[in-house]
C-alpha cells in the first residue's frame, strides 16, 4: 500500500513538473493599426500616379538613360540584390530542417580492454578461431547510414520556415525601396544639374551686361558726370559676378560627380540638353487614396512582412517550452575482420530510437528568448504603423509643396519680367541724368537675383514632382 502511494506521489509530482515546464509566460499583445484617412484632399479619385512606370513618368531621354544605367550599375542596389540571395538561402536551410537528415559513416580502429574487467573476462572465454582467444588489440571495421528527424508536432520548424519566407519577401521589398530611392535621387540630381547650367548661363549674360555698364561708367567719368566711386562700384559688381560664376561651375562639377557615383562609374561629363530645363513642365499628379499606400510603397510592405515574420518568431519561441519528439535510426555493418564485414546477418547492425525531451528546470534562457521575440514583435508593430504614418505625411507635404511652389513660381516670373524691364528703364534714365548710378547698379543686381531665384523655384517644382512620385511608391514597378 505504501509503495503504491509512493508511486502515485512521484507520478503526480512528475505531471505537475511537466505542466509547469510547458506553461508559457504571458505578455501584453498589441495588434497593428492599418486605418488611414479616407483621402489626402477632398477628392476621392483612386487614380494614382505611383502606379505609372518610371519610363513613362520621366520624358527626358537623357534622364531615362541615366536612370537605366544606375539600375544596372549602382553598388548599393547590387548589395541589396545579394541580401535577397542570402535570404533565399535561409529559406532553403529552414526548409531542410523539416526533412530527415541522412548521413553515412565509415570507420576503422582498434580497442583494447582490461583483462580483469567484465568485458575482458568475457572476451577471454570466447575464441575468435578454434583454439585461439581474443587478442588484446581487437580491430574494428564499420560502415553504415544514420538518419535523424524531429517530428514537428508544435509547428516550430514550419513557422520558422514561414518566417524565413517572410523575411525573403521583405528583402525583395527592400530592394524595391532602394530602386525608388535611387530613381528619385538620380532625377533630382539631374534637375539640379540643369538648373545650375541655366544659372551659369544667366550669370555669364549678366557679366556681359555689367561689363557694358562698367564701360559706360568709365565714359561718364571722363565726361565728369560720375565719380571714380561709380566706376569702382560697377567694377566690384563685375568681379562679384565672375566669382559667382566659378562657384556655380564648382557646383556643376560636384553634381555631375554625384550622378556618376549613383551610376557606379568614375567622373565623366553628363549628357543633357541645356534648353530642356525651360521646356520641362511638371505634370499633373494624382495622389489617389491613402489606403493605396499600403500596397504601393515598398517600405510599408517591407514593414508589414517584417511584422509577419516577427509574429512567427514568437510562435517558434513559444514552442521551445514544449517537448520535442526526435527519431533516429541507423543501419550498417560492423566486424573485427574485413572478410567478415559483409556477412549477413552476423555483421549487420541496425537501430531505431525515439525520444521525447523538453525543458524542466532553469528555463531562463528559453524565457529570455521568448520575451525578446515578443519585444521585437511590438517593435515591428510600431515600425509598421510608423511607416504608414510617414508615407501619408510624405504625400501630404509634397501635395502642399507643389501647390505653393506653383503660386511662388508665377509671382517670381512676374518679378523677373518687371525687373528685366527696369534695367532698360534705369539705363535710359541714367543717360538722361534722371537717375544715378546706384539705381542702375541695384536694378541689375536685383534682376540677377530674381532670375536665379526663378530657376531655383523651377528646380524645386521639378524636385517636388519627383518626390511626390517617390512618396506614392512609384518607380519600383
Beta strands, then each sheet from edge to edge (+ up, - down):
strand 1: 101-111
strand 2: 127-129
strand 3: 132-133
strand 4: 138-151
strand 5: 324-335
strand 6: 348-357
sheet 1: 1+ 4- 5+ 6-
sheet 2: 2+ 3-
end
